Amino acid sequence: MSAQSQARLLYAAAALVGRLPWPLLYRLGDLTAWLWRRLDARESRVARRNLELAFPDLSAAEREALHRRILRTTARQALETLKLWTRPAEENLGRLLRERHGEALYDAALASGRGVIVAAPHFGNWELLNQWLASRGPIAVVYRPPESEAGDAFLQRVRGVDNVQQVRAEGPAVRRLWKVLKEGGAVGILPDQQPKAGDGEFAPFFGVQALTMTLLSRLAERTGATVLMAWCERIGDGPQFALHVEPAPAAIGDPDPQVAAACLNAEVERIARRDLAQYQWTYKRYTLRPPGSGEPNPYAAPR
């Protein structure tokens, strides 16, 4: 079966899940979170390890309570994303975005013609944010393609709505993004993904050294584009979100990569601390360790 055929099947399955009523969808998410904990699934193990690294001062009981909240929110977010991907973006934005803060800031930055870089951490629902950004005009979104061709074809279908140009996080991406920004366009970047060894700088993230991308700061420094932080934050217990767009500190485009990386991580951490359960703690953020530190991969199974 071709990758495109597999992608169509994946989309059909996603659409089936997306047809579930919101209350049932969230109950299914809660069950998924319970199973992750019960089976000690990868999501549960990684989240628990990240909490041990980032919050060593919390008691075991406090970390376990936060761990439960994180898995519940993560499972709900995964399932609600299937609904977002398979429903019209206009409908999603009209029904789910109950608050909008900073829309005028984004529109003004885009109208300035200097180019706009949107730094969108893995917080809340970033797929809803993508749909909002696309509703304001064309945007090039950087993404890391899955290993399978079918998975990549699926992402191209569900994210490839009008106005969205998906750019692989690979060598040629810099040239394409540079062109978009020099023409006054918009670029979206998820800034808290671990780059490949040698492609970033180590900087503190929740008190732990984390290899941090320099792509965003290089683009900001060399193009003079406006950098904005943006996220869609969950409010309440149902499918309701608040859009936030805020200016990033000038240091995020500092020519010193260490300064820029530290500023970027500080901004992501500031947003994540608004509600720790809404951040993506199931990602192995600290796999690569500083050269010469002698630190092992903290996620590796003990021998």
Summary of the structure (lengths in Angstrom):
residues: 303
radius of gyration: 19.1
end to end distance: 39.9
largest distance: 56.2
contacts: 960
relative contact order: 0.16
helix: 50%
strand: 18%
